[in-house]
């Protein structure tokens, strides 16, 4: 066995085998996989092994398309062929118009990735799948690439080709401990000896947290028992003359696919069951849980109604095995938070169908530092430390019970809430707040007009449209107050703090005490990695001279890891997270200054405290730090308050605002206002696939300053020219917004993709941002949006259509 290698992958299921194979495809041959038993002895061996092209984001569609292309290649390999039924087709059923509308959106989104779905009616569903009934059925989504694959053959083939490229695979080699050294390299201790390596990958399936504990981390992954059975042969299948399409039914919570002459039928019952919460026996390998068919009888009745042939068909075998879920249902593929040279590929509940793509994207991240797609949707750092296994189990149950029910816009499911709150959460609830969730935080979405106000789930504008419009009008004409909790805040101290950030940002970093600046951090490919505000606070009785680095709530782990990774030895820089210690109250609108001045001592005039200023003060008697910044486009102040004083500051502001009839507003009002103002959202509009020039951020780039991270790559990209350009679109529709992922079309061809969209209540127009072909980015160009199957005209307009001179923010 090797004693030194570049990468050790722990786990021999689809996740580990795919990662090992793709590392060799990226050019790294000095890599090792260790498996405690035999390959595929965990979850992989009993997988239903369905391979679909369906995904609810473009990244997921892209990685699934890669999986399908790879599996076809392996199927046709004469040296080590894999059994793969490709192209049987698959139908996702629907019995409501809202579900059908959602399918049309996903079809538009997938088209941008070169994938074609069909939205078909009930009769066409039955024509393609002759075993189903059309009772209580409107139609479905057809994926012509759907199929299934042999799990063991797939993993063995990946391992075979990895070995051929120089990788090593050690079976029956349990890992007993992990040690990280001062230089961030690792020693993997196994039952058969130690392996020193640069990088460790946790690909351990349902044993993920056993290995996580060896690193001193826990992962938000929990396992669920999942049952399927295999039927006797069904004559109607043989008579059909073609393989049965796969079926996924959100109406009755089951799926089916052909298995030889019969069917494999699996269930997502409501009376579901977690597994392994109190530990997993070391002997549980190539093993199953006891059958428990009583638990799925309610779901089985629905399957009988949809597929009556099942009532007359015998069952040959029942399989009940564990499958893994994360806290939001999507896998965790990428860097492990707060660890160096450690990655994971875990929580793959649909591992066989997606595993080829997951390993591909992870190998790119390990070798190149970034993948070809923005991988935030599967990034392990998208969660903060609140995501323990107990909370994950609650969300896993909820996801299991809704396996085939996609999330609608503005749908926030109830399990595991409230996870993170502030002293104001119950106060806002009493004020009638409807809450959204941001990185676990309960954040006000809008203020309900009545306690029983519950908008219908829809991709159209919902019943909250006028409520949000009223909140926006109040901010634009008067003054509003909002709580923004969870905002990422890192305090940076030390003599080298400005030099450190100057190296990290592609533009000018504000250095003068009392001033705030906005800037962008690039990755090593010269593309946008992060966005942050920098506030310079002078020394005071509250602390030494320091910087506050502020960014999106979701970026908490991501940005801290990125900054720490670029600190140099001997550099006098210290980083400290204040995210959970402070909350922001936003005071916005033309009367915001008057409200602030009435409850905080000092001169708050535009001359004494202009836009992009920061000042420590007291709101009433409570300490606060006020920044003159705005995400709404109106005169606004961010009031940063220690959580211990938050309620006191809130009461003071509410009392001061009574004279102006100040009202509360929420996140949805902010989103529509930032769209009108041309402000971008991290991981919607600001993604790692595009550089700042393509993203319309050239004013934040100072290419002639000293060295900064990603500079050489950015210069090369600039010389090569833009691949896409972010534009603002005015949509010729009033019934619905566009949604992220919708395809931008011209002459029948996809020319771009929508990133964000909202109705602009102050301008009265339907807005969207989209990355499109640069030749179409000229103001006045008319394109079309594929909105739920309808082509809707949209015109490229100038960015920041609301108050383009920024006069209102500076007033």
N, C-alpha and C positions, 0 to 999 in steps of 0.2 A: 504494500500500500504506500502511496506517495506520502511524504512528510511535509511537502511544500507545494502549494499551487496558488493560482490567482484567485479563483472563486470556488467556494464550497456551497453546493446546493443541497439543502437538507430536505429529503422527501422524494419518494419515487412514484408519485401519482402523475396525473396529467400535468399539474402545475410544474413539478420539478423536472419532468422529462422534457416538456416544451421549453422551459428556460434553458436547460443544458443544451438542447439542440440549437436553439436560436443564438446562444452565446457563440457556438462554433460557426454559425452562419455569419455572425458579425466579425469573425476573424480571431476569436479567442479560443485556442485549443487547449491551453493549460488550465482546464476546469474539471471539477470533480462533483459527482453526485453520490451522496450516502443515503442509504435506505435501511431502516431498522429491521425490515423483514424482506419480502420479495416485492418487486415492482408491482404497483397497482393493488396492494393489499389493504388499502384504507377504504376510502369512499369510491375510488375510481372503478374498481372491479364490478360493483353492483349498480353502476349508473345506468339509467335508461338511455343515455348516450344519444340524445337528440341533437341535431346540428342545424340550427336555424340561422337565418340571416337577419332576423328581426332584432332591432334595437331601438331604444327610445332617445338616443343621442347619436350624433354622427360618429363620435369616437367608438361607441359600442358597435355600430354598423360596420365601421372600418375594420375593427379587430375580428369581427365574425366573418367578414368577407375574406380576410387573410386566412382564417382557420379553414374555410371551405376550399380556397385555392390550394392550401398546403395539403389538406386531406385528399383532394383529388390527385395531387402529385404523388402522394404516398400510396394511394390506391393503385396507381398505374406503374409503380416502381417494380420492375421485374425481379430485383434482388430480394425485396422484402415487402410484398404487397399487403395492403390492409383492406379488410372487408368494410366497404363503405357504400351504403345505399344513398346515392346523391340524386337530388332532383325528383324525389317522390312528391314534393310539394307539401305545403302545410296551410291550414286555415285557422285563424283566430276568430272565433264566433262573436257575435254581438246581438243584443236584443233591445238596445236603446239607440235613438238617434245620436245621443251624445257620444256613445262609444264609436259609432260609425264615423262621426266627425273627427274623433281622435285618430282613427285609422287613416283618414284622408290626410291629416297633418303628418303622421309618421311616414306616409308614402311620399309626401312632398320632401320631407327631411332626408329620407333615404336616397331620393333621386340625386341629391347633391353629392352622394358618395358613389354614384354609378350603379345603384341598386334599384330595381323596379319591383314594387309591390302592386298588386291589384286589389281594389276594393270591389267586392262582388255582392250580389243580392242573395237572398235565402235560396232561391231556386237554383242558382248557379253553384252555391255551396253543396246542395244535395246532388247536383249533376256530377260534380267532381268527387264527392264522397258519398257513394250510394248507400252507405249504411246509416246515414243520419236522418232524423226527422226535421222538418222545417217548422214544427210547432214552436211558438214563442221565439221566433228567430227573424231578425231583420237582414242579416248578411254577415260578412266577415272580411278579413284581410288575408289575401293569398300571397304566400311566399314561395315562389317556384323553385328556390334553391334548397328547400327544407329536406332533411333526410336523417339518417342515423348511422352510427359507426361502431365498430367493434372496439371496446375500450382497451382490452389487454393488447390486441394487435397494434393499436395506435401507439400506445406508450412504448411497447417493445421496438417498434419501428423507429420512433424518435430516438430512443437510446442507442439503437443499432447505428444510425447515421451519425449521432454524436460521437460514438466510439470511433467510427471510421475517420472522423475529423480530428481525433486525438484526445477526446475527453475520456475520463475514467468513470466507471460506475461500480460502487462497492455495495453489494447487497448484504443483508444480515449484519449490518454494522450500525448498531444503535449509538446515537450521540448521547454522551453522559454529562457534558458540561461545555460551556463556551467561555472563553477568556478574551477580553479585549485589552490590548496593550496601549502604552502611552502614545505610540505613533499611529494609533487607530487601526492597526492590523489585528487579526484574530487568531486564536488557536481553537480548533474544533477538537474536543476530546471525545474519542469513541472507545467502544469496547475493545477495539483491535489496535489502538494507538492514536497518536495525535497528528493532526494536519494543521500546519500553519498556513494562513491565507491572507490575502488582502481584503476580501469581501465575503460576507456570509449572506445566504439567501434562505429565508424561512419559507418552505413550501410544504408545510406539514399537515395540511388538511385539518381533520378534527383534532389533531394533537398540536395545533398551532400554539396554544398557550403553555404547553409543556416546554416547548423550545423557547417561547417568549420569556418565560420565567428565568431561563438560563441567561438571558440578556438583561434581565431586570426590567422588562416591559410587559404590558398586557395588551392584547389586541381585542377590539370589539367584534369578536366572532363567537357565535353560539351555534350549537348543532340541534337539528330537528329530526325526529324520526319521520321517515317518509316511506309509504307503502305503494307498491304496484303489484299487479298480478298478470300472469301470462295465461291466455285462454287456450282451450283446445282449438283445433282447426275449425274455421268457419267457411262453409261451402260458398257463401256469397262472395267471399274474397277471391276464391279461385274462379268463380263465374264472372267477376268484374273484368278480367283480362288485363288488369294493370295493378300495380302496388297501390294500396290505400294511402291517401295523403295523411300526414300527421294532423291531429286535431287538438286544439287547446280551447277549453270552454270556460270562460269566466262566469257563465250562467250557472253551471253546475259544479265548478271547481274540480275538473278532471281533465286528463289528456289521454290520448291514445296514439299508438303507431302500430304498423304491421310488424309482427314477429313470426317469421316463417309463414305458416298457413293460418295463423291466428292473430290475435292482437295483444299488445302490451298496454295495460290500462292503469294509469297512476292517479292518485288522489291527493287533493289539498283540503283535508277536512277541517271544519271549524273547531272540532274538539281535538286539537293537535297537541303534540307533546314534545317538550325539549328533551335533549339527551346529553349525558355526560357532564351535567352541571356540577356534580360532586366528585368528579374525577373519572378517569377511564382506566379500566383494567389493563395492565401491561399485556395480558394474553388476548385482548380483543384485536385480532388481526385476521383478515380474510373472513370476517365474521358478520353476523346479522343480529338484529334484535328479534325478540319473539313476535310472531304474527299477532295482529290485533285487529281483525276485520270488523269487529263490532264498532270500532271507532269511526269507520268510514261508511257505515250503512246509509247515513243521510245523503252523502255525496254519491254513493252507488245508485241510490234511487233516481237521482237526477241524470246519471249516466244511462240508466235503463230507459228513461224517457227520451233522451236524445238519440240513443242507439239501441232500439228495441231488440236487436239481434243478441245482445248480451244476456237477455233473460233466458235464452234457450241454449246458452253456451257454457260448457264446463270450464273449470279453472284447473290448470296443470300445476302452477307454482305461485306462491306468494313470496314477495321480497319485502323486507322491512329493514332499512338501513339508515344510518345517519347521513345527513347532508348539512353543509355549513352555510350560515347566513351571517352577514355583517349587520351593522346597526341601521343602514339604509338600503340594504339589499344588493348593492353593487359591490364588486370585489375590492380588495385592498391590494393594489399592485404598484409597487414603487418603493421609495425610501421609507424606512421605519422612522417615525418621529423621534427627535432628540437622540439619535444614534448616528454615528459615522460609519460609512462602509458597511451598512446593514440594510438589506432589502427584504421585502416579503411579496409573496404571490399567494394570497389566502382568501378564504371566504368565497370560493368559486362555486356557488350553488348550481350553476349550469356549466360546470368545469369542462366536460368533454366537448360541448358545443362551442365554447369560447376559448378553451385553453390554448389552442394554437396561437391565437391573436394575443392573449395575455402574455405568454412567454416571449412573443415577438416584441411587444412594446417594452416589457421589462428588460430584455437583453439590450435594446437600444439605449435605455436609460443608464444601465450599468456601464456600457462601453463608451457611449457618446455624451452622457450627461443629460440627454433629452431625447424624446421619441419624435417620430415624424408627425404625430398628432398631439394636440394638447391633451394630457392624460388626467386632468384634474378630477374628472368624474370617477376615476378609480384610484386616485392618489390617497395613500394611507394618512396623509397629513391633513385631509379635509375635516378631520374631527379633532377636538381638543381632549384633554384628560378626563372629562366627565363621562366618557363612553366606557363604563365598566361592563363586565360580562352580564351582570344582573339587568342593567338597562338594555343591553343588546338583546337579551333573551326576550324581553317584552316586545321590542321592535321586530325580532325574528318571528315571533308568533303572529304578529299583525301582518307582516309581509307574507308569511306562509298562507294565512287565511285569505289573502288578496293576490295570490300568485299571478294570476292572469289579468288583474285589473290595474291598468296603468294609472299613474297620478294625473289628475286634471290640473290645469293652471289654478293656483291659489288654493289647492287642496292640502290641508294639514291634518294628517291622521292623529288620533288621540293617544296612542300607546306611548308610554314613557314620558308623559308630560305632567307637570312642568319639570324639566331637568335643571334649568338654570334660570334664576330669577334675581330681581333686585328688590329693594324695599318698596319700589313703586309698583311692582306687578299687581298686587291686590288692589292698590289704589286705582290703577288704570282699568282693572277689571270692573271695579265699582262704577267707573265713569262710562262703562259700556264698550270697552275695547274688545275688538276681535284681534286675536294674536296670530302672528306668523312665527316661525322658528328660524333663527339664524345661529348656526354653530351651537345649537342646544339652548340658546337664549330665547325666552319668550319676549318677542318684540311686538309692539302695537302695529297692526296692519292698517286698521282704520277704526273709527268710532261708530258703533252701530246706532242707527236711529231708533231702534227698539230692541228690547231683550230677545224677542223671538225672530229677529231678522237673520235669515239664513239664505244667502244666494244659492241658486242652483249651480251645480258644477257644469262648466261649459267652456268651450274654446271661444265662444262669442263674448262680447261685453256682457258682464253679468249685472245683477240688480244693484251691486255696489257702485256702479258707474256714477250715478248722480251724487252719491254720498262722498265719493272721492273728489268729484268736481267741486263740491261745496267746500271741502277742506282746502283745496288748491286756491279757490277764489278768496277765501279768508286770508290765506298767507299772502297772496298777491296784493290784496287791497287793505289789509289790516295787520294782524299779527297772530302767529300761531306758536304753539309749544309742542315739542315732540321729545320722547325719550329714545336715545340711540344707545342701547346697551351692547356689550360684547365687543365694541370697537377695539381693534388690536392696538396696543400701546406699548412701546418699548422705550425705556429710559436709557439713554446712551451718555455715559460720562467718560472722563479721561481727556488728557491733553491732546490726544491724536484723534478725537472724535470727528472733527471736520475733515481731516485728511482721509480718514477711513471712509466716510460717506462720499467724499468727492471721488474716490476710487470706485465706489459701488454704483453711483448715479451717472447717467449718460449726459446730464446737463449740469447747470449751475446749482450748487447747494447753498441755500440761504445760511449766512454765517453771523449776521448781526443780531445782537441780543434784542429780543422783542419782536422779531420778524418770523414769518411763516413762509415756507415755500413748498411747491409741489414738484415731484420729480419721478423718474422712472428708472428701474433697475433692469438690466439686460442679462440674459443668460450667455453662455459661451458661444452660442450661435448668432448672437447679435439681435435676438428677438426679445419681446417684452416679457419679463419675468415677474415684476411686481410694480405696484404704484404706491407711493407713500407721501404724506405730508411731513415736513420737518419743521418743528417749532423750537426756537432758541430761547431758553429760559435762563436769565441771569442768576447768579448766586443770590440766595435769600435765606431767611430762616426756615424755609421749606426744603432746602437742599443746595448742593453746590451748582455751579454753572453746568448746564446739562441740555441735551436735546431730547425732544419727544418725537419718536418715530411713530406715526399713526397710519394704519392701513385697514383694509376690510376685515370684518370680524372673522370671516372664514379663513383668513391667512395667518392666524395666530401661530400655528406650529410651522407652517411653510416659511414664513419670513424670518422667524427666529433661527431656524435651521440654516437658511441661506446666508444670513449675516454671520453667524458663528463659523460657518464653513470658510469664510473669506477673511477672518481675522488672522493677522500675521503674528508670528512669535515676537515678543518684545513690544508689541504695539500697545500703547496706553489707552485701551478702550475697554469699557465694561458695559455689558448689556444686562438689563433687568426688566422682566415683564411686569407691567402694571395693569394688564388687561382686566384681571378680575378684581382690581382694587378701585377702579374709577368707572363712572358712567357719564355719558354725555347727555345734556339737555340742550336741545336746539331751539333757539328763539329766532323766528324768521318773520319778515314782513316789514313794510315801511314804518310801522310803529315799534319795531323791535328795540331801537335805540332808546326810545322814551321809556319803555318798560324796564330795560336794563338800568338806565340812569336813575330811575326812581327807587331802586333797591340796592345799588352798589355805589359806594363813594368813588369819586374821581371824575375826571373829564372824559366823557365817552364820545365827544364830537368827532366828526370825520377828520378833522385836523389833528386832534390829539390821539385818536385811535383809528387810523385808516384801515382799509381792507388789508388783509394779510398781516395783521398785528396779533401779538399775544401778550397777555398781562395777567399776573397773579392779583387776586383781589378777594373781597368778601362779598357774598350775596347775602344781605342781611348780616348775620353773625357767622355764617358758615364759609369756610375757605373754598375757593374755586379758582380755576384757571380759564380765562376767556380767550378764545381765538376768533378773529374777524374773518371767518371763512364761510363759504356757502355752497351747498350742493343743490340748492333749489333755484339759484339764479336771482334770489331776492336779497336785500340787506339781511344779514343773518349773523348770529353768534353761536359758536359751539362753546358751551359752558361745561367744562370738565370738572367733575365733582367727586371727591372720595365717597365711596358708598355709605360710609357711616354718616355723612352729612346730606345724603341725597334727598331724603324726605324733607328736611328743613329747607333746602334750597328750592325744592319744588313748591312747598307751601308759600315761600316768600315770593316766588315768581307768579304764582297763581293770584296771590293777593294784589301784587303790583299790576297784573294784567287785567284786573276787574274793571279798571277805568277805561279800558280800550276794548272790552268784550272779547278778550283773547280766548281762542279756542284751541283744543288739542288737534293734532293731525298725526298721521301714521306713515308707514313705510310705502304704501301704495301711492300716496300723494307725492312723496319724495321721488318715487321712481318716474312718475309722469313728468314732474318738473325738471328732473335732471336730463330726461330725454329732450325736452324743449331747449334746454340750455347747452346741449352738446357735450355733457359730461358722461364719461364712460364707466362701465361696471367691470370690475375685476372678475375674470373667468367667464364673462359673457362676451364683452367687446375687447378686453385686454387678454390675449392668449399667446401662448408660446409659438404659435405657427407663423406669426407676423412680426415684423420689426416696427420700430416707432414711426418710420416714414410711411409705411403701408397703413399704419393705424391712425394717421393724421396728427402725429405728435411731434412733428419736426421742430416746432418752437421750443420743445423741451430737450432738444439735442444740441450739444455744443461739441461738435466733432473736432474742433481745433484746440480743445483744452488738453490737459495732460492725459496720461493713460487712464482708462476706466475699463471695467469689466465688459467684455464683448465688443470692444472698440474695433479691433482688426476685422472681426467677422462682420460687423455692421458696415464698415467701409467696403468690404467685398460685396455685400448684399446691395448696397447703394449703387455700386458700379454695375451690377448685373440687372438692376431695374426691378420694379415692383411686380410681384406675382398677382397680388390682389390689392384693392384700395378700399378702406372703410369710408362709406358715404352715408349721408342722411337721406332718407326717402320719405316723400309725402304720398300716402296711399289713398287711392280713390275708392274708399269704402268707409261706411259708418256703422256697419253691423257688428264688426269683429276686428280685433287687432291681429296683426301677424304674430307669430311666435318663433322663438329661437329655433333655428334649424330649417325654417321654410326656405324653399328654393326660389332664387331670383332667376327669371327666364327671359330670353329674347330669341325670337325666331325659332321657338321650339327647343332651344338648347339651354342647359343650366349654365348661368354665368356668375352665380354667386350664392351666398347664403346669409339669411337674416341672423343677427346676433341678439338684438334686443328690439322690443316694440312696445309702444303704449300710445294711448290717446293723449294728445296735448291739450289739456283743458283751457289753458290761457290763450292758446292760438286757435283752438277749435279745429285741429287737424290730426289725422291719423299718422303717426310717425313710426319709422323703423330705422335701425342701423343695419348695414349689411356690408360684408366684404364682397366686392364684385370685380370683374375684369377692369383693369385700369383704363382701357380705351373707352369704357362706358361711364367713367367717374365724373364726367363734365356736368356741371350744373345745367339743368334743362333736359338732360337725357331721360327718355321714358323707357322703362323696362316693365316687366310683369312679375307679380308674385303669385306663386302657386299656393293659394290659401284654401286648403281643404278640397282640392280638386278643381277650384275655379281660378282662372287667370285674371288677376286684378291689376290694373294699371298703377304704376308708381313712378313718381318723378324724382330725380336727383335734385335736391335743393342744397343751398349753402348750409354749412354746419352752424350750430348755435342760432337757430332761427328766432329764438326769444331773446330780445335785448342783446344783439350781437356785439355791441360796444361795451358791455358789462357795466353800464352806467348805474343800473339799479343796485348792483352789489356794492358799488363804490360810494353810493349816496350817503 
